[in-house]
Amino acid sequence: MDTDKIPKLLVSKREAATALGVCVRTIDNLIACQELRTRRIGRRTLIPVAELERFTKRDHRTTPPEVGDGHI
């Protein structure tokens, strides 16, 4: 099987950060705020490529949520 022709379905946090043009810490924060959904395989946290595409197509909060505003 030639794996070069199979598109990736899941990417690492580092690959996701590169794809979005942000740092890995931002990816961690987006995951913690449930802005990005992940999959766990063993000890690895992976992000579906479709989730990155979904994330880029919607509006985002520009400030962190306030404590007690019902979002956390």
C-alpha positions in Angstrom: 0.0 0.0 0.0 1.4 3.4 -1.0 0.8 5.6 2.0 1.9 8.8 0.1 -1.5 8.9 -1.7 -3.6 8.4 1.4 -4.7 11.8 2.8 -4.3 12.4 6.5 -7.5 12.2 8.5 -5.9 13.2 11.9 -3.0 15.5 12.7 -1.0 16.2 15.7 -1.4 19.4 17.8 1.9 20.7 16.2 0.6 20.0 12.7 -2.7 21.7 13.5 -0.9 24.7 14.9 1.2 25.0 11.7 -1.9 24.6 9.5 -3.7 27.4 11.4 -0.7 29.6 11.7 -0.8 29.7 15.5 1.3 28.2 18.3 0.7 24.9 20.0 -0.3 26.6 23.2 -3.2 28.3 21.3 -4.2 24.8 20.1 -4.1 23.6 23.7 -6.3 26.6 24.7 -8.8 25.9 21.9 -9.1 22.3 23.0 -9.5 23.3 26.6 -12.3 25.7 25.7 -13.9 23.0 23.5 -13.4 25.1 20.4 -11.6 22.2 18.8 -12.7 18.6 19.1 -10.0 15.9 19.4 -9.5 12.2 19.3 -7.3 10.2 21.6 -5.3 7.3 20.3 -3.3 5.9 23.2 -1.5 8.8 24.8 -1.6 11.0 21.7 -4.1 13.7 21.2 -5.0 14.1 17.5 -7.2 16.6 15.7 -9.4 15.5 12.7 -8.6 17.5 9.6 -12.3 18.0 9.1 -12.4 19.6 12.6 -9.8 22.1 11.5 -11.8 22.9 8.4 -14.9 23.4 10.4 -13.1 25.6 12.9 -11.8 27.9 10.1 -15.2 28.4 8.6 -16.9 30.0 11.6 -16.7 33.1 13.7 -14.7 33.0 16.9 -14.7 34.8 20.2 -12.0 37.5 20.4 -11.8 37.6 24.2 -11.7 34.7 26.7 -15.1 33.9 28.3 -15.8 35.6 31.7 -16.0 33.3 34.7 -19.7 32.5 35.3 -21.0 33.5 31.9 -22.2 29.9 31.2 -19.6 29.0 28.6 -17.3 27.0 30.7 
